[in-house]
Amino acid sequence: MDEPTPSACPECTMNEIISHPKLWECATCGHEWAKPEAPVKDDGPRIVKDANGTVLADGDTVVLIKDLKLRGSSGVIKGGTKAKNIRLVDGDHEIDCKIDGTPIGLKAEFVKKA
């Protein structure tokens, strides 16, 4: 949806306006000004589902469904390992938890609700 073109330049009040992707430009005087930011849609609370499609919530206990290599080390977390009291987060992984006292970030596709 395109923004309506402003009726006049705020500097020289001429009405020859050029539209660019992120700004407006006056063809007469060359003044440039930013287009207003589009409002961010809030679709409500984020829903995170495990590998089986079960909805997860903060505080749930999950079980790994396969062995996972730890990035940055040679360690492996075995499938069947439980993670208690998970926390849902935004980012490249959906779950923050501790396994054996070590903070870990997991993707929901690799766990199932216990």
Secondary structure by P-SEA (a helix, b strand, c coil): ccccccccccccccccccccccbbbbcccbbbbbcccccccccccbbbbcccccccccbbbbbbcbbbbbccccccccccccccbbbbbbccccbbbbcccbbbbbbccccccc
